[in-house]
Amino acid sequence: MIKFPIHLGAVAASIATLTAVVLIHNPAPAPADPFEGLHLSAPAVIEDEILNAPVVSYQSDTFGYKLKFPGNWELDDTREEFDGDILNDPSERMIITISETQNEDLMTKEGMDRMSQSIEESLTVDPAFKLLRFDRLIWKKRPTLFTDGVRNIGGKRYHTREYNIFRESHGGVLNVSITTQEDAEVLYDEALQNILRSLDVCPPGREKH
């Protein structure tokens, strides 16, 4: 069960990618309400300060990535709420989700084209989401689909960004979604940039054979 509204926004961003992959193989209308079945509970407690904490390292053998983050942040890799890893700050105003779409059919130009089109189409059915930017770029030295937008949840605005990183050596796409409450963006910008700089999307040891 999703515990906090911002969790819902982060998961909803990843739902767009999941919907896109489904559309590639089964062209059908996306659901009118991407939030259906998800639960909104009490709002997150807001903290006034970011506590300084030692940096810790984490490597996922399941999804094939590693990163560093402040030690007072929480990383949940139990996958009880979401089929991926969830990293959040102490006040839960920023949520980063990391998951993987295993599909070798996507590792071609045609597969990337279909996924790009499907993501754009799936986002248009979400009335709570406003797409600001959708680009193809090279990120972490790999082809990437980048989505940037604003989501309204419970009367608040959240900035959402998603990197869909095509990893041919892993046979799939790494999905990195960042959801931040708008009034916390400046506060957490340095921490976010440090996390993204540390992200290794293809550490040795998990390449397909």
Backbone as ProteinMPNN parsed JSONL, in Angstrom:
{"seq_chain_A": "MIKFPIHLGAVAASIATLTAVVLIHNPAPAPADPFEGLHLSAPAVIEDEILNAPVVSYQSDTFGYKLKFPGNWELDDTREEFDGDILNDPSERMIITISETQNEDLMTKEGMDRMSQSIEESLTVDPAFKLLRFDRLIWKKRPTLFTDGVRNIGGKRYHTREYNIFRESHGGVLNVSITTQEDAEVLYDEALQNILRSLDVCPPGREKH", "coords_chain_A": {"N_chain_A": [[0.845, -1.2, 0.0], [0.538, 2.225, -0.81], [2.098, 4.656, 1.106], [2.308, 7.456, 1.315], [1.335, 10.597, -0.225], [3.297, 11.605, -2.063], [4.647, 9.294, -2.703], [2.769, 8.132, -4.325], [2.803, 9.83, -6.537], [5.381, 9.334, -7.523], [5.23, 6.608, -8.141], [3.193, 6.721, -10.011], [4.476, 8.037, -12.097], [6.222, 6.046, -12.944], [4.338, 4.226, -13.763], [3.58, 5.217, -16.211], [5.681, 4.471, -17.894], [5.478, 1.683, -17.684], [2.92, 1.305, -18.763], [3.457, 2.146, -21.335], [5.19, 0.156, -22.279], [3.448, -2.019, -22.255], [1.632, -1.165, -24.18], [3.167, -1.34, -26.474], [3.236, -4.055, -27.072], [0.607, -4.779, -26.948], [-1.581, -3.074, -28.343], [-3.821, -1.027, -26.993], [-6.399, 1.038, -25.525], [-5.156, 3.195, -22.949], [-5.705, 3.117, -19.34], [-8.28, 5.262, -18.088], [-7.917, 6.477, -15.632], [-4.988, 6.636, -14.122], [-4.437, 6.445, -11.431], [-6.176, 4.757, -10.244], [-7.069, 2.367, -7.836], [-4.859, 2.805, -6.239], [-3.752, 4.01, -3.055], [-4.307, 6.921, -1.172], [-2.961, 8.239, 1.683], [-2.317, 9.701, 4.923], [-0.71, 12.939, 4.817], [2.849, 13.511, 4.262], [5.159, 14.071, 6.945], [6.617, 17.192, 7.349], [9.917, 18.275, 7.424], [12.126, 20.799, 8.708], [14.797, 21.014, 8.156], [17.626, 19.728, 6.336], [19.328, 17.021, 7.411], [22.755, 16.617, 7.999], [24.629, 13.86, 6.94], [26.676, 10.894, 6.874], [27.802, 9.671, 3.695], [26.436, 6.849, 2.066], [26.923, 3.775, 0.276], [25.253, 1.881, -2.25], [24.424, -1.092, -3.938], [22.547, -2.671, -6.415], [21.974, -5.897, -7.17], [19.834, -7.04, -8.342], [18.615, -5.18, -10.158], [20.83, -4.146, -11.367], [22.513, -1.719, -10.859], [24.336, 0.937, -9.222], [24.713, 3.313, -6.546], [25.277, 6.332, -4.568], [24.123, 7.783, -1.525], [22.78, 10.146, 0.933], [23.235, 9.121, 4.314], [21.12, 9.424, 6.08], [18.882, 9.193, 4.58], [16.332, 6.984, 3.304], [16.34, 3.775, 1.884], [14.302, 1.576, 0.309], [14.207, -1.633, -0.607], [12.531, -3.768, -0.606], [10.377, -4.154, -2.213], [7.673, -4.259, -1.625], [5.723, -2.293, -1.854], [6.026, -1.388, -4.395], [7.214, -2.424, -7.56], [10.108, -2.209, -7.53], [12.989, -0.273, -6.447], [12.878, 2.102, -3.775], [13.864, 5.272, -2.9], [14.075, 7.743, -0.457], [14.077, 11.059, 1.028], [14.477, 12.219, 4.498], [12.137, 13.704, 5.196], [10.396, 12.95, 3.3], [9.816, 14.414, 0.994], [11.02, 14.18, -1.366], [11.15, 11.603, -3.687], [12.753, 8.883, -5.09], [12.451, 6.468, -7.501], [13.575, 3.331, -8.685], [13.605, 1.02, -11.213], [13.272, -1.805, -13.456], [12.786, -2.57, -16.894], [12.631, -5.448, -18.429], [13.289, -6.388, -21.564], [14.274, -7.446, -24.5], [13.454, -6.768, -27.03], [13.196, -4.07, -27.039], [15.687, -3.074, -27.431], [16.445, -2.049, -29.89], [16.494, 0.37, -32.594], [13.918, 0.64, -33.602], [12.433, -0.43, -31.495], [12.962, 1.429, -29.461], [11.814, 3.669, -30.654], [9.095, 2.915, -30.64], [8.624, 2.705, -27.894], [9.102, 5.338, -27.091], [7.019, 6.728, -28.434], [4.822, 5.501, -27.23], [5.086, 6.179, -24.509], [4.664, 8.957, -24.568], [2.008, 8.959, -25.495], [0.693, 7.586, -23.412], [0.962, 9.355, -21.282], [-0.713, 11.428, -21.971], [-3.248, 10.678, -21.22], [-3.5, 11.137, -18.576], [-4.996, 13.26, -16.479], [-3.972, 14.694, -14.362], [-1.385, 15.268, -14.871], [1.067, 17.358, -16.341], [2.906, 17.584, -19.173], [6.102, 18.834, -19.644], [8.491, 18.544, -20.981], [9.929, 16.311, -23.304], [12.406, 14.279, -24.257], [14.887, 12.722, -26.377], [18.004, 11.602, -25.462], [21.542, 11.312, -24.755], [22.527, 9.825, -21.917], [24.509, 9.109, -19.138], [26.163, 7.886, -20.926], [24.521, 6.367, -22.527], [21.696, 5.616, -24.684], [18.753, 7.418, -23.928], [15.439, 8.025, -22.832], [13.924, 10.932, -21.804], [11.746, 12.345, -19.512], [9.937, 15.159, -18.396], [7.925, 16.848, -16.129], [4.92, 18.134, -14.485], [2.998, 17.209, -11.718], [-0.178, 17.112, -10.176], [-1.264, 16.471, -6.963], [-3.515, 15.911, -4.479], [-3.971, 18.68, -4.13], [-1.417, 19.748, -4.159], [1.635, 20.535, -5.908], [3.894, 18.613, -7.785], [7.133, 18.076, -8.999], [8.127, 16.02, -11.576], [10.441, 13.776, -12.913], [11.773, 11.533, -15.314], [14.087, 9.09, -16.247], [14.63, 6.891, -18.78], [16.671, 4.426, -19.41], [18.448, 2.871, -21.874], [19.841, -0.222, -21.886], [21.755, -2.171, -23.503], [23.58, -4.16, -22.866], [22.428, -5.311, -20.698], [20.021, -6.165, -21.566], [17.631, -4.692, -21.346], [15.649, -1.89, -20.02], [16.573, 0.594, -17.75], [14.693, 2.232, -15.375], [14.508, 5.336, -14.005], [12.969, 7.326, -11.776], [12.077, 10.518, -10.554], [10.496, 12.276, -8.083], [9.49, 15.301, -6.754], [8.349, 17.432, -4.213], [7.244, 20.646, -4.993], [7.956, 22.882, -3.385], [10.256, 22.043, -2.194], [12.322, 21.767, -3.913], [14.626, 23.442, -4.34], [15.873, 23.137, -1.897], [16.653, 20.424, -1.918], [18.205, 20.127, -4.148], [21.072, 19.977, -4.402], [21.67, 17.582, -3.063], [20.267, 15.788, -4.708], [21.616, 16.105, -7.173], [24.13, 15.113, -6.48], [23.489, 12.444, -5.967], [22.606, 11.61, -8.519], [24.965, 12.021, -9.988], [26.544, 10.056, -8.864], [25.366, 7.741, -9.719], [25.71, 4.655, -11.195], [24.858, 3.053, -13.988], [25.396, 0.656, -15.137], [27.086, -1.286, -13.587], [29.893, -3.581, -13.286], [29.313, -7.118, -13.657], [26.667, -7.945, -14.075], [25.967, -8.272, -16.686], [24.219, -9.456, -19.608], [24.421, -12.798, -20.894]], "CA_chain_A": [[0.0, 0.0, 0.0], [1.315, 3.452, -0.888], [1.917, 5.293, 2.402], [2.294, 8.909, 1.278], [0.955, 11.125, -1.537], [4.409, 11.726, -3.004], [4.891, 7.948, -3.211], [1.817, 7.921, -5.405], [3.294, 10.535, -7.714], [6.546, 8.633, -8.053], [4.776, 5.361, -8.752], [2.425, 7.069, -11.206], [5.432, 8.326, -13.168], [6.701, 4.776, -13.472], [3.212, 3.577, -14.431], [3.586, 5.661, -17.608], [6.612, 3.607, -18.623], [4.901, 0.345, -17.737], [1.827, 1.355, -19.727], [4.047, 2.262, -22.66], [5.695, -1.153, -22.683], [2.28, -2.841, -22.548], [1.062, -0.699, -25.444], [3.995, -1.808, -27.584], [2.904, -5.44, -27.389], [-0.839, -4.97, -26.965], [-2.125, -1.737, -28.546], [-5.169, -0.87, -26.454], [-6.475, 2.318, -24.809], [-4.663, 3.205, -21.581], [-6.781, 3.388, -18.395], [-8.613, 6.681, -17.971], [-7.423, 6.972, -14.352], [-3.817, 5.853, -13.74], [-4.348, 6.34, -9.978], [-7.197, 3.838, -9.757], [-6.587, 1.245, -7.047], [-3.805, 3.226, -5.341], [-4.321, 4.601, -1.85], [-3.733, 8.143, -0.621], [-3.162, 8.301, 3.124], [-1.965, 10.965, 5.557], [0.433, 13.604, 4.189], [4.141, 13.304, 4.903], [5.609, 15.056, 7.916], [7.595, 18.075, 6.733], [11.013, 18.68, 8.287], [12.627, 22.115, 8.353], [16.202, 20.985, 7.811], [18.245, 18.505, 5.84], [20.375, 16.634, 8.344], [23.994, 16.127, 7.384], [24.848, 12.456, 7.276], [27.695, 10.258, 6.028], [27.308, 9.09, 2.443], [26.499, 5.395, 2.017], [26.875, 3.208, -1.068], [24.302, 0.784, -2.421], [24.445, -1.734, -5.253], [21.449, -3.599, -6.649], [22.26, -6.995, -8.086], [18.579, -7.354, -9.028], [18.389, -4.269, -11.274], [22.095, -3.839, -12.015], [22.969, -0.34, -10.754], [24.816, 1.311, -7.902], [24.706, 4.755, -6.299], [25.569, 6.796, -3.214], [23.1, 8.706, -1.046], [22.981, 10.503, 2.344], [22.907, 8.015, 5.195], [19.851, 9.615, 6.797], [17.797, 8.871, 3.67], [15.891, 5.59, 3.424], [16.191, 3.024, 0.647], [13.452, 0.395, 0.492], [14.313, -2.553, -1.739], [11.705, -4.952, -0.326], [9.413, -4.232, -3.322], [6.337, -4.551, -1.105], [4.808, -1.246, -2.31], [6.305, -1.032, -5.788], [8.13, -3.417, -8.125], [11.369, -1.518, -7.743], [13.581, 0.288, -5.237], [12.366, 3.433, -3.445], [14.782, 6.062, -2.081], [13.446, 9.011, -0.087], [14.701, 11.882, 2.052], [13.809, 12.025, 5.796], [10.809, 14.312, 5.262], [9.635, 12.34, 2.209], [9.411, 15.38, -0.016], [11.619, 13.72, -2.618], [11.127, 10.157, -3.836], [13.391, 8.361, -6.3], [12.196, 5.046, -7.706], [14.429, 2.708, -9.704], [13.087, -0.289, -11.597], [13.823, -2.256, -14.732], [11.922, -3.2, -17.875], [13.409, -6.464, -19.145], [12.682, -6.656, -22.864], [15.315, -7.268, -25.506], [12.867, -6.166, -28.227], [13.341, -2.619, -26.948], [17.084, -2.712, -27.642], [16.649, -1.67, -31.291], [15.982, 1.713, -32.878], [12.457, 0.537, -33.733], [11.891, -0.621, -30.156], [13.037, 2.713, -28.77], [10.806, 4.533, -31.275], [7.771, 2.509, -30.153], [8.514, 3.058, -26.481], [9.004, 6.8, -27.034], [5.665, 7.106, -28.827], [3.846, 4.991, -26.264], [5.168, 6.965, -23.279], [3.968, 10.227, -24.814], [0.566, 8.71, -25.579], [0.157, 7.193, -22.111], [0.915, 10.516, -20.402], [-1.805, 12.324, -22.344], [-4.509, 10.252, -20.607], [-3.438, 11.462, -17.15], [-5.395, 14.666, -16.358], [-3.238, 15.346, -13.276], [0.005, 15.435, -15.271], [1.353, 18.282, -17.435], [4.209, 17.289, -19.758], [6.866, 20.029, -19.99], [9.599, 18.231, -21.889], [10.157, 14.902, -23.595], [13.579, 14.293, -25.14], [15.829, 11.618, -26.499], [19.328, 12.127, -25.207], [22.54, 10.363, -24.275], [22.747, 10.06, -20.486], [25.365, 8.023, -18.642], [26.744, 7.29, -22.137], [23.58, 5.417, -23.115], [20.458, 6.231, -25.175], [17.833, 7.627, -22.825], [14.224, 8.832, -22.997], [13.808, 11.797, -20.627], [10.434, 12.973, -19.338], [9.917, 16.194, -17.362], [6.572, 17.377, -16.046], [4.362, 18.539, -13.195], [1.835, 16.41, -11.338], [-0.973, 17.642, -9.065], [-1.773, 15.431, -6.069], [-4.052, 16.436, -3.224], [-3.846, 20.129, -4.053], [-0.021, 20.157, -4.198], [2.31, 20.31, -7.184], [5.117, 17.826, -7.693], [7.951, 18.012, -10.199], [8.475, 14.625, -11.856], [11.376, 13.529, -14.01], [12.067, 10.116, -15.469], [15.107, 8.68, -17.208], [14.505, 5.507, -19.228], [18.028, 4.229, -19.927], [18.499, 1.636, -22.654], [21.09, -0.921, -21.55], [21.818, -3.361, -24.348], [24.36, -5.198, -22.189], [21.557, -5.923, -19.689], [18.812, -6.649, -22.221], [16.43, -4.003, -20.89], [15.667, -0.456, -19.756], [16.556, 1.005, -16.35], [13.762, 3.351, -15.212], [14.826, 6.149, -12.827], [11.933, 8.35, -11.674], [12.318, 11.446, -9.45], [9.324, 13.098, -7.785], [9.849, 16.249, -5.703], [7.382, 18.481, -3.886], [7.817, 21.846, -5.603], [8.558, 23.801, -2.417], [11.478, 21.455, -1.647], [13.278, 21.531, -4.999], [15.885, 24.144, -4.088], [16.452, 22.531, -0.703], [17.21, 19.107, -2.171], [18.857, 20.063, -5.449], [22.457, 19.515, -4.301], [21.641, 16.156, -2.722], [19.837, 15.057, -5.895], [22.684, 16.109, -8.172], [25.172, 14.195, -6.011], [22.991, 11.082, -6.171], [22.621, 11.315, -9.952], [26.356, 11.908, -10.429], [27.113, 8.796, -8.38], [24.64, 6.601, -10.281], [26.341, 3.82, -12.22], [23.72, 2.3, -14.507], [25.855, -0.65, -15.617], [28.304, -1.758, -12.911], [30.288, -4.915, -13.747], [28.823, -8.301, -12.955], [25.291, -8.347, -14.357], [25.706, -8.249, -18.125], [23.594, -10.669, -20.146], [25.383, -13.719, -21.509]], "C_chain_A": [[0.876, 1.245, 0.0], [1.042, 4.293, 0.353], [1.719, 6.792, 2.318], [1.941, 9.403, -0.12], [2.113, 11.195, -2.519], [4.833, 10.358, -3.514], [3.997, 7.674, -4.406], [2.283, 8.599, -6.68], [4.463, 9.829, -8.348], [6.141, 7.352, -8.759], [3.991, 5.651, -10.021], [3.339, 7.389, -12.374], [5.954, 7.036, -13.786], [5.594, 4.005, -14.175], [3.181, 3.97, -15.907], [4.512, 4.791, -18.44], [6.043, 2.212, -18.762], [3.782, 0.287, -18.763], [2.369, 1.395, -21.142], [4.537, 0.915, -23.156], [4.544, -2.086, -23.029], [1.679, -2.456, -23.897], [1.857, -1.196, -26.641], [3.555, -3.191, -28.025], [1.409, -5.69, -27.512], [-1.514, -3.619, -27.116], [-3.585, -1.66, -28.115], [-5.204, 0.443, -25.695], [-5.941, 2.194, -23.391], [-5.817, 3.505, -20.63], [-7.009, 4.879, -18.245], [-8.044, 7.278, -16.7], [-6.223, 6.146, -13.917], [-3.655, 5.706, -12.241], [-5.32, 5.321, -9.403], [-6.567, 2.656, -9.021], [-5.448, 1.596, -6.109], [-4.397, 4.07, -4.212], [-3.573, 5.862, -1.453], [-4.009, 8.176, 0.88], [-2.685, 9.642, 3.638], [-0.758, 11.598, 4.881], [1.713, 13.374, 4.968], [4.427, 14.408, 5.909], [6.716, 15.881, 7.267], [8.651, 18.473, 7.753], [11.583, 19.993, 7.779], [14.066, 22.085, 7.857], [16.58, 19.671, 7.139], [19.385, 18.179, 6.795], [21.596, 16.145, 7.573], [24.241, 14.699, 7.85], [25.938, 11.893, 6.385], [27.046, 9.663, 4.778], [27.46, 7.575, 2.504], [26.372, 4.942, 0.566], [25.9, 2.043, -1.105], [24.448, 0.223, -3.823], [23.313, -2.741, -5.333], [21.889, -4.663, -7.643], [21.015, -7.363, -8.891], [18.407, -6.502, -10.28], [19.681, -3.819, -11.948], [22.447, -2.365, -12.029], [23.613, -0.156, -9.386], [24.809, 2.828, -7.786], [25.124, 5.035, -4.867], [24.483, 7.787, -2.814], [23.357, 9.034, 0.417], [22.475, 9.4, 3.273], [21.638, 8.193, 5.999], [18.64, 9.482, 5.865], [17.477, 7.384, 3.812], [15.768, 4.955, 2.048], [15.438, 1.735, 0.951], [13.568, -0.48, -0.757], [13.537, -3.845, -1.488], [10.701, -5.21, -1.438], [8.022, -4.642, -2.855], [5.307, -3.55, -1.615], [4.892, -1.028, -3.821], [7.338, -2.021, -6.303], [9.441, -2.757, -8.532], [11.886, -1.026, -6.414], [13.078, 1.711, -5.044], [13.345, 4.111, -2.499], [14.107, 7.383, -1.751], [14.224, 9.729, 1.004], [13.94, 11.724, 3.377], [12.403, 12.595, 5.876], [9.882, 13.807, 4.172], [9.021, 13.371, 1.273], [10.068, 15.093, -1.362], [11.641, 12.195, -2.612], [11.811, 9.802, -5.158], [13.056, 6.878, -6.395], [13.082, 4.544, -8.842], [13.913, 1.302, -9.964], [13.669, -0.648, -12.963], [12.736, -2.866, -15.597], [12.778, -4.161, -18.688], [12.703, -6.815, -20.45], [13.717, -6.386, -23.947], [14.775, -6.672, -26.806], [13.002, -4.648, -28.228], [14.748, -2.147, -27.304], [17.428, -2.447, -29.102], [16.123, -0.257, -31.482], [14.461, 1.689, -32.967], [11.796, 0.364, -32.361], [11.896, 0.657, -29.352], [12.006, 3.688, -29.32], [9.411, 4.211, -30.732], [7.574, 2.891, -28.691], [8.354, 4.561, -26.306], [7.59, 7.262, -27.359], [4.649, 6.694, -27.78], [3.883, 5.754, -24.947], [4.421, 8.283, -23.454], [2.455, 10.024, -24.839], [-0.026, 8.368, -24.224], [0.043, 8.383, -21.169], [-0.248, 11.441, -20.741], [-3.135, 11.918, -21.708], [-4.564, 10.575, -19.123], [-3.781, 12.941, -16.957], [-4.63, 15.414, -15.271], [-1.807, 15.679, -13.667], [0.116, 16.404, -16.438], [2.773, 18.023, -17.924], [4.882, 18.588, -20.18], [7.942, 19.752, -21.026], [9.691, 16.726, -22.064], [11.244, 14.826, -24.639], [14.215, 12.917, -25.254], [17.214, 12.221, -26.306], [20.279, 10.984, -24.85], [22.826, 10.734, -22.83], [23.485, 8.861, -19.924], [25.916, 7.191, -19.805], [25.819, 6.262, -22.795], [22.335, 6.154, -23.619], [19.419, 6.276, -24.065], [16.616, 8.421, -23.29], [14.008, 9.607, -21.7], [12.449, 12.481, -20.615], [10.507, 13.967, -18.193], [8.508, 16.777, -17.325], [6.171, 17.736, -14.628], [3.114, 17.723, -12.928], [1.139, 17.06, -10.145], [-1.558, 16.482, -8.26], [-2.259, 16.089, -4.787], [-3.865, 17.925, -3.055], [-2.412, 20.63, -4.052], [0.583, 19.794, -5.548], [3.634, 19.594, -6.943], [5.827, 17.833, -9.041], [8.366, 16.557, -10.403], [9.387, 14.546, -13.068], [11.618, 12.026, -14.098], [13.097, 9.917, -16.57], [14.871, 7.213, -17.524], [15.767, 5.18, -20.028], [18.129, 2.866, -20.602], [19.871, 0.979, -22.463], [21.149, -2.234, -22.335], [22.554, -4.496, -23.651], [23.545, -5.919, -21.116], [20.253, -6.443, -20.291], [17.539, -5.969, -21.774], [16.67, -2.534, -20.603], [15.637, -0.225, -18.246], [15.708, 2.259, -16.239], [14.065, 4.088, -13.904], [13.843, 7.315, -12.792], [12.155, 9.186, -10.418], [11.082, 12.314, -9.269], [9.636, 13.98, -6.585], [8.72, 17.231, -5.474], [7.991, 19.817, -4.294], [8.505, 22.762, -4.602], [9.845, 23.256, -1.804], [12.573, 21.309, -2.701], [14.627, 22.199, -4.753], [16.615, 23.492, -2.921], [17.195, 21.244, -1.008], [18.009, 19.011, -3.47], [20.282, 19.512, -5.358], [22.515, 18.024, -3.991], [21.257, 15.322, -3.941], [20.956, 14.982, -6.93], [23.817, 15.165, -7.772], [24.758, 12.738, -6.224], [23.068, 10.707, -7.651], [24.042, 11.189, -10.493], [26.951, 10.559, -10.03], [26.501, 7.568, -9.053], [25.432, 5.928, -11.392], [25.26, 2.876, -12.732], [24.109, 0.926, -15.038], [27.131, -1.081, -14.901], [28.636, -3.17, -13.372], [29.557, -6.016, -12.972], [27.413, -8.734, -13.277], [24.967, -8.307, -15.847], [25.063, -9.552, -18.571], [24.66, -11.518, -20.829], [24.716, -14.451, -22.662]], "O_chain_A": [[1.859, 1.308, 0.739], [-0.112, 4.617, 0.635], [1.031, 7.363, 3.164], [2.211, 8.713, -1.103], [1.938, 10.877, -3.695], [5.329, 10.25, -4.635], [4.421, 7.057, -5.383], [2.179, 8.035, -7.769], [4.543, 9.729, -9.572], [6.642, 7.041, -9.839], [4.103, 4.915, -11.002], [3.026, 7.056, -13.517], [6.11, 6.941, -15.004], [5.866, 3.217, -15.081], [2.804, 3.165, -16.759], [4.173, 4.414, -19.561], [6.113, 1.616, -19.837], [3.697, -0.661, -19.543], [1.821, 0.763, -22.045], [4.329, 0.563, -24.317], [4.637, -2.859, -23.983], [1.265, -3.323, -24.666], [1.29, -1.446, -27.704], [3.506, -3.475, -29.222], [0.984, -6.683, -28.103], [-1.981, -3.058, -26.125], [-4.472, -2.17, -28.8], [-4.159, 0.927, -25.258], [-6.226, 1.216, -22.7], [-6.815, 4.088, -21.051], [-6.065, 5.668, -18.268], [-7.715, 8.464, -16.675], [-6.406, 5.049, -13.388], [-2.819, 4.919, -11.796], [-5.292, 5.048, -8.203], [-5.641, 2.023, -9.529], [-5.088, 0.782, -5.258], [-5.406, 4.752, -4.39], [-2.343, 5.87, -1.404], [-5.166, 8.145, 1.298], [-2.647, 10.618, 2.889], [0.13, 10.884, 4.416], [1.688, 13.083, 6.164], [3.984, 15.544, 5.74], [7.652, 15.321, 6.697], [8.316, 18.956, 8.835], [11.538, 20.279, 6.583], [14.513, 23.029, 7.205], [15.939, 18.641, 7.346], [20.305, 18.98, 6.964], [21.484, 15.366, 6.626], [24.076, 14.384, 9.028], [26.115, 12.357, 5.259], [25.9, 9.215, 4.805], [28.493, 7.071, 2.943], [25.787, 5.637, -0.265], [25.74, 1.314, -0.126], [24.58, 0.976, -4.788], [23.137, -3.564, -4.435], [22.145, -4.37, -8.811], [21.117, -7.925, -9.982], [18.089, -7.027, -11.347], [19.634, -3.174, -12.996], [22.662, -1.8, -13.102], [23.453, -0.994, -8.499], [24.888, 3.541, -8.787], [25.304, 4.122, -4.06], [23.981, 8.539, -3.648], [24.074, 8.294, 1.091], [21.415, 8.819, 3.04], [21.119, 7.222, 6.55], [17.501, 9.64, 6.304], [18.263, 6.622, 4.376], [15.159, 5.532, 1.148], [15.884, 0.913, 1.751], [13.087, -0.113, -1.829], [13.839, -4.884, -2.074], [10.223, -6.333, -1.602], [7.278, -5.29, -3.592], [4.142, -3.904, -1.794], [3.947, -0.543, -4.442], [8.241, -2.416, -5.565], [9.825, -2.746, -9.701], [11.306, -1.317, -5.368], [12.872, 2.442, -6.012], [13.63, 3.592, -1.42], [13.62, 8.073, -2.647], [14.933, 9.108, 1.797], [12.853, 11.146, 3.381], [11.552, 12.025, 6.56], [8.713, 14.189, 4.12], [7.884, 13.236, 0.821], [9.71, 15.694, -2.375], [12.096, 11.575, -1.651], [11.483, 10.355, -6.208], [13.344, 6.116, -5.472], [13.306, 5.244, -9.83], [13.798, 0.493, -9.044], [14.451, 0.106, -13.543], [11.87, -3.59, -15.104], [13.559, -3.736, -19.538], [11.653, -7.457, -20.446], [14.001, -5.233, -24.27], [15.542, -6.13, -27.602], [12.932, -4.012, -29.279], [14.977, -0.947, -27.462], [18.58, -2.604, -29.506], [15.391, 0.258, -30.636], [13.79, 2.596, -32.475], [10.738, 0.934, -32.097], [10.938, 0.943, -28.634], [11.392, 4.443, -28.566], [8.641, 5.114, -30.404], [6.499, 3.343, -28.295], [7.567, 5.013, -25.474], [7.024, 8.091, -26.645], [3.723, 7.445, -27.475], [2.842, 5.962, -24.324], [3.638, 8.678, -22.59], [1.708, 10.821, -24.271], [-1.131, 8.808, -23.907], [-0.868, 8.429, -20.343], [-0.721, 12.17, -19.87], [-4.06, 12.728, -21.659], [-5.576, 10.311, -18.474], [-2.946, 13.8, -17.24], [-4.636, 16.644, -15.255], [-1.084, 16.302, -12.891], [-0.634, 16.303, -17.41], [3.734, 18.219, -17.18], [4.327, 19.356, -20.966], [8.266, 20.61, -21.847], [9.551, 15.964, -21.108], [11.049, 15.253, -25.777], [14.101, 12.074, -24.364], [17.55, 13.234, -26.919], [19.86, 9.841, -24.668], [23.312, 11.83, -22.55], [23.123, 7.719, -20.207], [26.107, 5.98, -19.695], [26.279, 5.39, -23.533], [21.954, 7.184, -23.064], [19.224, 5.296, -23.347], [16.748, 9.378, -24.053], [13.92, 9.015, -20.625], [12.055, 13.118, -21.592], [11.068, 13.666, -17.14], [7.959, 17.154, -18.36], [6.971, 17.655, -13.696], [2.268, 17.563, -13.808], [1.801, 17.507, -9.209], [-2.255, 15.624, -8.802], [-1.489, 16.752, -4.093], [-3.623, 18.392, -1.942], [-2.198, 21.838, -3.952], [0.12, 18.884, -6.235], [4.386, 19.925, -6.026], [5.209, 17.624, -10.086], [8.901, 15.934, -9.486], [9.137, 15.164, -14.102], [11.663, 11.335, -13.081], [13.0, 10.483, -17.658], [14.908, 6.375, -16.623], [15.913, 5.602, -21.175], [17.919, 1.832, -19.967], [20.907, 1.539, -22.824], [20.655, -3.267, -21.884], [22.2, -5.663, -23.821], [23.92, -7.005, -20.673], [19.467, -7.092, -19.6], [16.47, -6.579, -21.807], [17.737, -1.994, -20.895], [14.787, -0.775, -17.544], [15.966, 3.246, -16.927], [13.897, 3.527, -12.821], [13.871, 8.186, -13.661], [12.392, 8.639, -9.341], [10.668, 13.01, -10.196], [10.002, 13.48, -5.521], [8.188, 17.803, -6.426], [9.146, 20.089, -3.967], [9.531, 23.361, -4.923], [10.466, 23.928, -0.981], [13.644, 20.779, -2.405], [15.668, 21.57, -4.942], [17.833, 23.319, -2.96], [18.252, 20.987, -0.431], [18.442, 17.923, -3.849], [20.66, 18.66, -6.163], [23.308, 17.29, -4.581], [21.848, 14.27, -4.186], [21.212, 13.92, -7.498], [24.398, 14.495, -8.626], [25.574, 11.903, -6.612], [23.534, 9.622, -7.998], [24.304, 10.352, -11.356], [27.759, 9.987, -10.762], [27.057, 6.474, -8.965], [25.776, 6.551, -12.397], [24.798, 2.001, -12.001], [23.237, 0.117, -15.356], [28.168, -1.229, -15.548], [27.741, -3.893, -13.809], [29.231, -5.86, -11.795], [26.979, -9.788, -12.811], [23.794, -8.308, -16.221], [25.317, -10.614, -18.002], [25.68, -11.0, -21.285], [25.35, -15.277, -23.319]]}, "name": "protein", "num_of_chains": 1, "seq": "MIKFPIHLGAVAASIATLTAVVLIHNPAPAPADPFEGLHLSAPAVIEDEILNAPVVSYQSDTFGYKLKFPGNWELDDTREEFDGDILNDPSERMIITISETQNEDLMTKEGMDRMSQSIEESLTVDPAFKLLRFDRLIWKKRPTLFTDGVRNIGGKRYHTREYNIFRESHGGVLNVSITTQEDAEVLYDEALQNILRSLDVCPPGREKH"}
